[in-house]
């Protein structure tokens, strides 16, 4: 299923009182599952993480609930990290 939808649902659960550390663990699982679907092609992986980051960033607003923002920011930082890993891997291979 759509990882952005899952992350939004988790953000809503956090707003409803679910523990933030539990929500973060669920987000990490969602992102691991997403990563597992991407295959090995670096360009495909980079495009997928870039698109996911773009989709997540659409749900940021100054008017948002602080708990919502905490969850979405956690997801955004995790996606940025995954994306950077793909970029760094490509740079290292070019140096070899």
Secondary structure, DSSP 8 states (H G I E B T S, - for coil): --HHHHHHHHHHHHHTT--HHHHHHHHHHHHHHHHHTS-S-HHHHHHHHHHHHHHHHTT--TTS-HHHHHHHHHHHHHHHHHHHHHHHHHHHHHH-
